[in-house]
Amino acid sequence: MSEVTSESHGRARDLLRFATAGSVDDGKSTLVGRLLYDTKSVLADQIEAVQRASVDKGLSAPDLSLLVDGLRAEREQGITIDVAYRYFGTPTREFVLADTPGHVQYTRNTVTGASTAELAVLLVDARHGVVEQTRRHAAVLALLRVPRLVLAINKIDIVDYDEAVLAAIAKDFAGLARSLGFADDAVVTIPVSALVGDNVVERSARTPWYDGPTLLGHLESVPVAGPEVAAPFRMPVQYVIRPRESTEDLHDYRGYAGQVAAGTVRPGDEVVVLPGGARTRVARVDTADGPLDAAGAGRSVTVLLEDDIDISRGDLLASAGAPPRLTSELDATLCWLADKPLRPGARLLLKHGARTTQVIVGALGERLDTETVSYVDAPEQLGINDIARVALRTADQLPVDEYADIRATGSFLLIDPPTGNTLAAGLVGHPLSLAG
């Protein structure tokens, strides 16, 4: 969750996390390169290297996709194959951008890149409109409850800036977005040309019929406060702080450090410690810069409590008035990320927040067909990129929320015990309900 400038929530700066997605050759890398280039977020030697490489390729203008496709394999294949995180800023806002692959083989990487995004930019080629991979990515973004979408219709210069073509694509996508549960006001359509820069950072005179924002203008102005801000307080304990050197001020200091995952915490608030169940009140909320009157979602703090309670890494501090449910039976949605298939009966590790426990995979439920954006009968096993409903039983009780309500405490990972490799991303409940 981002840190938003707000005294009431104890945030220090304005930060938007967003992801890009789209089919192969829709121009994502060029669009991201254009954003970085036009906002002057690229070092001079990087620009010179891109210019030299572009000349070597016989191009008359810089190939801005080279600013993004940094891996040799990506440059050789001409496609993005891994999630790349880019950091840039303007005088208005700072950004963390997750550039995800467009190839169907790497759909699982979209899950990684979009899992913490507050907005997603979904590209389509103006010549092709909404295609199979567009529907697949839109379904994944809806499943992950990304609250806002930008439909960036790219390569408008190739269709001669034809308003009718763009209107037809926008109408087609609007029907898909509604079927996936996106509200009409959560989707903004922007016609762009990443290659020449139309409506990316600067408004284009070649689209006089378009009166909406540029892509950067929208990214700078869209609200970043997600549903976690208004949710009940949740903070996984990452570390227990006991100073090694005792002074008069620190003699009895015992703090619990972590990042506020949801809601707001203030001195005097009643909290419950889970899974133990002990209740107490917050005595103080500390930071390296001093105590706070309140700390909201996204803020890293140290919480001091009024009572001396046995708390360790992996425990959860939560609102006593609206605690998560404590359970060892999870009805969840899995995004399977591994080449090795998943079958019922598998014994794995489950990581929830800072706590790891053993888990047994039960029955497999309906699978999401991302090509048709519909649920189909339960499979015998899950293969790479499969998304399905799964029953799980954990060795220890876990404090969980529905993913649709609080993403941080409603998400988990499945891990291979021998190797420690991540096998799946899990969501508590079934956050994607498809309209008829």
Buried (B, 14 or more C-beta within 10 A) or exposed (E): BBBBEBEEBBBEEBBBBBBBBBBBBBBBBBBBBBBBBBBEBBEEEBBEEBBEBBEEEEEEEBBBBBBBBEEEEBEEEEBBBBBBEBEBBBEEBBBBBBBBBBBBEBBBBBBBBBBBBBBBBBBBBBEEBBBEBBBBBBBBBBBBBBBBBBBBBBBBBEBEBBBEBBBEBBEBBBEBBEBBBBEEEEBBBBBBBBBBBBBBBEBBEBBEEBEBBBBBBBBBEBEBBBBBBEBBBBBBBBEBEEEEEEEEEBEEBBBBBBBBBBBBBBBEBEBBBBBBEBEBEBBBBBBEEEEBEBBBBBBBBBBBBBEEBEBEBBBBBBBBEEBBEBBBEBBBBBBBBBEBBBEBEBEBBBBBBBBBBEBBBBEBBBBBBBEEBEBEEBBEBBEBBBBBBBBBBBEBBBBBBBBBBBBBBBBBBBBBEEEEEBBBBBBBBBBBEEEE
